[in-house]
Amino acid sequence: MKFEGKNIHDILEMTVSDAIAFFATHGQAKIAARLQTLDAVGLGYIKLGQPGSTLSGGESQRVKLAYHLGQERSVPTLFIFDEPTTGLHFHDIGRLLKAFNALIERGHTIVVIEHHPDVIKCADYVIDLGPEGGREGGNIVACGTPEEVAASGKGYTSKFLRSSLAAE
């Protein structure tokens, strides 16, 4: 059985981005809209039939994020993301931040454990732990808005935030 010249294998081999275009072109807007949430979190490159076990930790987190973005009604939820930008291109980081904002606008709360200064500078509140890693870490070095942490002059995050905020 085929749909518009494609069998199930052909469809499962499509990337999310290709499948969105395919289904939108062939009158399946509802399917395309469901897939759009995966594309919105920067997963347009994965194949529809790709096994979940082959996804990285960051990709798995973004699949869950896409699921929650696709929910029309949901109870306010606390989301915790651990280094969700690892391996992402700068363009995809921007898409991820838009997805985070969409969840926040729906009443959800997001906690992100992150080292990327361009993500940290977008936070409402920053808690910088350190001053180093391992045994030398775990203490609050600075906390507040990104601007307050940058102005504190304490720790590595302050230094990188100053540079990142100044570049705006």
PALUM-915484 format. One line per 10 residues: their letters; for each residue z, y, x of N, C-alpha, C. Coordinates in nm, 2 decimals. Atoms other than C-alpha are relative to their C-alpha. Layout:
<pts>
A> Z:Y:X:Z:Y:X:Z:Y:X | ... .
</pts>
This chain:
<pts>
MKFEGKNIHD> 0.00:-0.12:0.08:0.00:0.00:0.00:0.00:0.12:0.09 | 0.01:-0.13:-0.08:-0.09:0.35:0.13:0.02:0.12:-0.09 | -0.01:-0.13:0.07:-0.01:0.70:0.03:-0.08:0.10:0.09 | 0.08:-0.10:-0.06:-0.27:0.96:0.12:-0.05:-0.06:0.14 | 0.05:0.06:-0.12:-0.41:0.72:0.38:0.10:-0.05:0.11 | -0.11:0.04:-0.10:-0.07:0.64:0.55:0.08:-0.12:-0.06 | -0.09:0.10:0.04:0.12:0.32:0.53:0.15:0.03:0.04 | -0.14:-0.03:-0.03:0.50:0.30:0.57:0.02:0.01:0.15 | -0.01:-0.01:-0.14:0.47:0.24:0.94:-0.05:0.13:0.05 | 0.06:-0.13:-0.05:0.25:0.55:0.99:0.10:0.11:-0.03 .
ILEMTVSDAI> -0.10:-0.11:0.04:0.51:0.76:0.80:0.12:-0.01:0.08 | -0.13:0.02:-0.08:0.81:0.62:0.99:-0.03:0.05:0.14 | 0.03:-0.05:-0.14:0.63:0.71:1.32:-0.02:0.15:0.00 | 0.01:-0.15:0.00:0.59:1.08:1.21:0.13:0.06:0.05 | -0.12:-0.08:-0.03:0.82:1.34:1.35:0.04:0.07:-0.13 | -0.05:-0.07:0.12:1.03:1.53:1.10:-0.09:0.12:-0.03 | 0.09:-0.12:0.03:0.81:1.84:1.15:-0.14:-0.05:-0.05 | 0.13:0.05:0.05:0.49:1.64:1.10:0.01:-0.05:-0.14 | -0.03:0.05:0.14:0.64:1.47:0.79:0.01:0.11:-0.10 | -0.01:-0.12:0.09:0.73:1.81:0.64:-0.14:0.05:-0.04 .
AFFATHGQAK> 0.14:-0.05:0.02:0.37:1.93:0.68:-0.08:-0.10:-0.09 | 0.07:0.10:0.07:0.23:1.60:0.55:0.04:-0.01:-0.15 | -0.05:0.01:0.14:0.45:1.58:0.24:-0.03:0.13:-0.08 | 0.02:-0.13:0.07:0.42:1.95:0.16:-0.15:0.01:-0.04 | 0.14:0.00:0.03:0.04:1.92:0.18:-0.05:-0.09:-0.11 | 0.04:0.10:0.10:0.03:1.62:-0.05:0.09:0.00:-0.12 | -0.07:-0.02:0.13:0.24:1.76:-0.34:0.13:-0.06:0.00 | -0.13:0.06:0.00:0.57:1.61:-0.23:0.10:0.10:0.05 | -0.09:-0.11:-0.04:0.77:1.94:-0.20:0.14:-0.05:0.01 | -0.14:0.04:0.00:1.10:1.77:-0.28:0.03:-0.08:0.13 .
IAARLQTLDA> -0.03:0.07:-0.12:1.07:1.53:0.01:-0.01:0.09:0.12 | 0.01:-0.10:-0.11:0.95:1.81:0.24:0.13:0.08:0.01 | -0.12:-0.09:0.00:1.25:2.02:0.14:0.12:-0.08:0.05 | -0.11:0.08:-0.06:1.50:1.73:0.22:-0.01:-0.01:0.15 | 0.03:0.01:-0.14:1.34:1.70:0.56:0.02:0.13:0.07 | -0.01:-0.13:-0.06:1.35:2.07:0.62:0.14:0.03:0.06 | -0.13:-0.02:-0.06:1.73:2.06:0.68:0.01:-0.06:0.14 | 0.00:0.06:-0.14:1.67:1.83:0.98:-0.07:0.10:0.10 | 0.08:-0.10:-0.08:1.41:2.08:1.11:0.08:0.12:0.03 | -0.08:-0.12:-0.01:1.65:2.37:1.05:0.11:-0.01:0.11 .
VGLGYIKLGQ> -0.11:0.02:-0.10:1.91:2.22:1.29:-0.07:-0.04:0.13 | 0.06:0.03:-0.12:1.65:2.16:1.56:-0.04:-0.14:0.03 | 0.04:0.14:-0.02:1.56:1.80:1.50:-0.14:-0.04:-0.05 | 0.14:0.02:0.04:1.20:1.84:1.41:-0.08:-0.10:0.08 | 0.07:0.09:-0.10:1.10:1.62:1.71:0.03:-0.14:-0.02 | -0.04:0.14:0.02:1.28:1.30:1.60:-0.10:-0.06:-0.10 | 0.08:0.08:0.09:1.08:1.03:1.43:0.08:-0.04:-0.13 | -0.07:0.04:0.12:1.16:0.94:1.07:0.06:-0.14:0.01 | -0.05:0.13:-0.02:1.21:0.58:1.17:0.08:-0.03:0.12 | -0.08:0.02:-0.12:1.41:0.64:1.48:0.14:-0.05:-0.04 .
PGSTLSGGES> -0.14:0.05:0.03:1.73:0.43:1.48:0.11:0.09:0.04 | -0.11:-0.09:-0.02:2.05:0.62:1.46:0.07:-0.03:0.14 | -0.07:0.04:-0.12:2.18:0.43:1.76:-0.07:0.06:0.13 | 0.07:-0.06:-0.11:1.92:0.60:1.98:0.02:0.15:0.01 | -0.02:-0.15:0.00:2.03:0.95:1.90:0.12:0.03:0.09 | -0.11:-0.04:-0.08:2.25:1.14:2.14:0.12:0.05:-0.08 | -0.12:-0.05:0.08:2.60:1.26:2.04:-0.03:0.13:-0.07 | 0.04:-0.13:0.06:2.46:1.61:1.98:-0.10:-0.01:-0.11 | 0.10:0.03:0.10:2.17:1.48:1.78:0.07:-0.06:-0.13 | -0.08:0.06:0.12:2.41:1.27:1.56:0.08:0.11:-0.07 .
QRVKLAYHLG> -0.08:-0.11:0.07:2.63:1.58:1.50:-0.09:0.08:-0.08 | 0.09:-0.08:0.08:2.32:1.77:1.39:-0.06:-0.07:-0.12 | 0.04:0.07:0.12:2.21:1.50:1.15:0.11:0.01:-0.10 | -0.11:-0.02:0.09:2.55:1.52:0.99:0.00:0.15:-0.05 | 0.01:-0.14:0.04:2.52:1.90:0.98:-0.11:0.02:-0.10 | 0.11:-0.01:0.09:2.18:1.87:0.82:0.03:-0.06:-0.14 | -0.05:0.07:0.12:2.33:1.63:0.56:0.08:0.10:-0.09 | -0.08:-0.10:0.08:2.59:1.89:0.46:-0.07:0.12:-0.04 | 0.08:-0.11:0.04:2.34:2.17:0.46:-0.09:-0.03:-0.13 | 0.08:0.04:0.11:2.13:1.97:0.21:0.08:-0.03:-0.13 .
QERSVPTLFI> -0.08:0.02:0.12:2.42:1.93:-0.03:0.00:0.13:-0.09 | 0.00:-0.12:0.09:2.39:2.16:-0.33:0.14:0.04:-0.03 | -0.14:-0.03:0.03:2.76:2.14:-0.41:0.09:-0.08:0.09 | -0.09:0.08:-0.09:3.03:2.05:-0.17:0.14:0.08:0.01 | -0.13:-0.05:-0.02:3.40:2.10:-0.12:0.01:0.07:0.13 | -0.02:-0.07:-0.13:3.50:2.35:0.15:0.05:-0.10:0.10 | -0.03:0.10:-0.10:3.52:2.14:0.47:0.02:0.06:0.13 | -0.02:-0.04:-0.13:3.65:2.18:0.82:-0.09:-0.09:0.09 | 0.09:0.07:-0.09:3.37:2.09:1.07:0.05:0.02:0.14 | -0.03:-0.01:-0.15:3.45:2.02:1.44:-0.12:-0.05:0.07 .
FDEPTTGLHF> 0.11:0.04:-0.08:3.16:2.01:1.68:0.04:0.01:0.14 | -0.04:0.01:-0.14:3.20:1.90:2.04:-0.13:0.02:0.08 | 0.11:-0.03:-0.08:2.94:2.06:2.27:-0.14:-0.03:-0.07 | 0.12:0.03:0.07:2.66:2.06:2.01:-0.13:0.06:0.06 | 0.12:-0.05:-0.06:2.42:2.26:2.23:-0.05:-0.07:0.12 | 0.04:0.08:-0.12:2.41:2.01:2.51:-0.14:-0.05:-0.01 | 0.14:0.05:0.00:2.04:1.95:2.60:-0.09:0.08:-0.09 | 0.09:-0.08:0.09:1.91:2.21:2.35:-0.07:0.11:0.07 | 0.08:-0.11:-0.04:1.64:2.46:2.42:0.06:0.13:-0.06 | -0.06:-0.13:0.05:1.75:2.83:2.37:-0.04:0.02:-0.14 .
HDIGRLLKAF> 0.05:-0.02:0.13:1.53:2.84:2.06:0.08:-0.08:-0.10 | -0.08:0.09:0.09:1.71:2.54:1.91:0.14:0.04:-0.02 | -0.14:-0.05:0.01:2.05:2.69:1.98:0.00:0.11:-0.11 | 0.00:-0.10:0.11:1.95:2.99:1.76:-0.01:-0.06:-0.13 | 0.01:0.07:0.12:1.85:2.75:1.49:0.13:-0.06:-0.04 | -0.13:0.06:0.03:2.18:2.57:1.52:0.10:0.10:-0.05 | -0.09:-0.11:0.05:2.37:2.90:1.49:-0.03:0.04:-0.14 | 0.04:-0.03:0.14:2.18:2.98:1.17:0.05:-0.10:-0.09 | -0.05:0.11:0.09:2.28:2.64:1.03:0.15:0.02:-0.01 | -0.14:-0.02:0.01:2.64:2.71:1.12:0.03:0.11:-0.10 .
NALIERGHTI> -0.02:-0.11:0.09:2.62:3.04:0.94:-0.02:-0.03:-0.14 | 0.03:0.04:0.13:2.47:2.88:0.64:0.12:-0.08:-0.06 | -0.12:0.07:0.04:2.78:2.65:0.62:0.11:0.09:-0.02 | -0.11:-0.10:0.01:3.02:2.94:0.67:-0.02:0.08:-0.13 | 0.03:-0.08:0.12:2.85:3.13:0.39:0.03:-0.08:-0.13 | -0.04:0.09:0.12:2.92:2.83:0.16:0.14:-0.03:0.00 | -0.15:0.01:0.00:3.29:2.85:0.24:0.06:-0.10:0.09 | -0.05:0.10:-0.09:3.32:2.59:0.51:0.05:0.07:0.13 | -0.06:-0.05:-0.13:3.51:2.64:0.84:-0.06:-0.08:0.11 | 0.06:0.07:-0.12:3.36:2.55:1.18:0.08:0.03:0.12 .
VVIEHHPDVI> -0.06:-0.01:-0.13:3.54:2.49:1.50:-0.10:-0.07:0.10 | 0.10:0.05:-0.09:3.31:2.45:1.80:0.06:0.00:0.14 | -0.05:0.01:-0.14:3.42:2.32:2.14:-0.13:0.02:0.09 | 0.13:-0.03:-0.06:3.15:2.48:2.36:0.02:0.08:0.13 | 0.00:-0.07:-0.13:3.08:2.62:2.71:-0.11:0.10:0.01 | 0.12:-0.09:0.00:2.76:2.81:2.63:0.03:0.14:-0.04 | -0.05:-0.14:0.03:2.83:3.19:2.65:-0.08:0.06:-0.12 | 0.08:-0.06:0.11:2.55:3.27:2.40:0.05:-0.06:-0.13 | -0.06:0.05:0.12:2.73:3.05:2.15:0.14:0.06:-0.02 | -0.14:-0.06:0.01:3.08:3.17:2.23:0.00:0.14:-0.05 .
KCADYVIDLG> 0.00:-0.14:0.04:2.98:3.53:2.19:-0.03:0.02:-0.15 | 0.02:-0.01:0.14:2.88:3.46:1.83:0.12:-0.04:-0.09 | -0.11:0.05:0.07:3.22:3.32:1.74:0.08:0.12:-0.07 | -0.10:-0.10:0.06:3.47:3.50:1.51:0.12:0.01:0.09 | -0.13:0.01:-0.08:3.76:3.39:1.73:-0.02:-0.10:0.11 | 0.02:0.08:-0.12:3.77:3.24:2.08:0.14:-0.04:0.05 | -0.12:0.04:-0.08:4.05:3.03:2.24:-0.05:-0.06:0.13 | 0.04:0.05:-0.13:3.98:2.99:2.61:0.11:-0.08:0.06 | -0.10:0.09:-0.06:4.16:2.69:2.76:-0.03:-0.01:0.15 | 0.03:0.01:-0.14:4.20:2.65:3.13:0.14:0.01:0.08 .
PEGGREGGNI> 0.11:-0.08:-0.07:4.23:2.79:3.39:-0.11:-0.09:0.06 | 0.10:0.10:-0.05:4.05:2.48:3.52:0.00:-0.12:-0.09 | 0.01:0.12:0.08:3.98:2.13:3.39:0.11:-0.10:0.05 | -0.09:0.11:-0.04:4.19:1.82:3.40:0.15:0.05:0.01 | -0.14:-0.03:-0.02:4.55:1.86:3.53:0.02:0.15:0.01 | -0.01:-0.15:-0.02:4.48:2.23:3.60:-0.04:0.07:-0.13 | 0.04:-0.07:0.12:4.38:2.30:3.24:0.10:-0.02:-0.12 | -0.08:0.02:0.12:4.51:2.29:2.89:0.09:0.12:-0.04 | -0.08:-0.12:0.03:4.67:2.63:2.89:-0.09:0.11:-0.06 | 0.08:-0.11:0.06:4.56:2.93:2.68:-0.01:0.11:0.10 .
VACGTPEEVA> 0.03:-0.11:-0.10:4.40:3.17:2.92:-0.02:0.13:-0.07 | 0.02:-0.12:0.08:4.28:3.42:2.66:-0.04:-0.04:-0.14 | 0.04:0.03:0.13:4.22:3.44:2.29:-0.03:0.13:-0.08 | 0.04:-0.12:0.07:4.07:3.68:2.04:-0.15:0.00:-0.04 | 0.14:-0.01:0.03:3.73:3.81:1.94:-0.07:-0.02:0.14 | 0.07:0.01:-0.13:3.46:3.75:2.21:0.01:0.13:0.08 | -0.02:-0.13:-0.08:3.49:4.12:2.30:0.14:0.01:0.06 | -0.14:0.00:-0.05:3.87:4.09:2.34:0.01:-0.09:0.12 | 0.00:0.10:-0.11:3.83:3.78:2.56:-0.07:0.06:0.12 | 0.07:-0.06:-0.11:3.57:3.96:2.77:0.08:0.11:0.07 .
ASGKGYTSKF> -0.08:-0.11:-0.06:3.79:4.26:2.81:0.12:-0.04:0.07 | -0.13:0.05:-0.05:4.09:4.05:2.90:-0.01:-0.01:0.16 | 0.01:0.02:-0.15:3.95:3.98:3.25:0.06:-0.13:0.05 | -0.07:0.13:-0.04:4.12:3.64:3.24:-0.09:-0.12:-0.01 | 0.08:0.12:0.01:3.94:3.32:3.32:-0.15:0.01:0.02 | 0.15:0.01:-0.02:3.58:3.21:3.36:-0.07:0.05:-0.12 | 0.07:-0.03:0.12:3.49:3.26:3.00:-0.01:0.16:-0.02 | 0.00:-0.14:0.01:3.59:3.63:3.02:-0.12:0.06:0.08 | 0.10:-0.05:-0.09:3.35:3.68:3.31:-0.14:-0.03:-0.06 | 0.13:0.03:0.06:3.06:3.50:3.14:-0.03:0.07:-0.13 .
LRSSLAAE> 0.01:-0.07:0.12:3.12:3.67:2.81:-0.04:0.15:0.03 | 0.03:-0.13:-0.04:3.11:4.01:2.98:-0.15:0.01:0.03 | 0.15:0.00:-0.03:2.76:3.93:3.12:-0.08:-0.02:-0.12 | 0.08:0.03:0.12:2.64:3.78:2.79:0.00:0.11:-0.10 | -0.01:-0.11:0.09:2.76:4.06:2.58:-0.07:0.13:0.05 | 0.06:-0.12:-0.06:2.63:4.33:2.82:-0.15:-0.02:-0.02 | 0.15:0.02:0.01:2.28:4.17:2.79:-0.06:0.03:-0.14 | 0.05:-0.02:0.14:2.26:4.24:2.42:-0.06:0.14:-0.02 .
</pts>
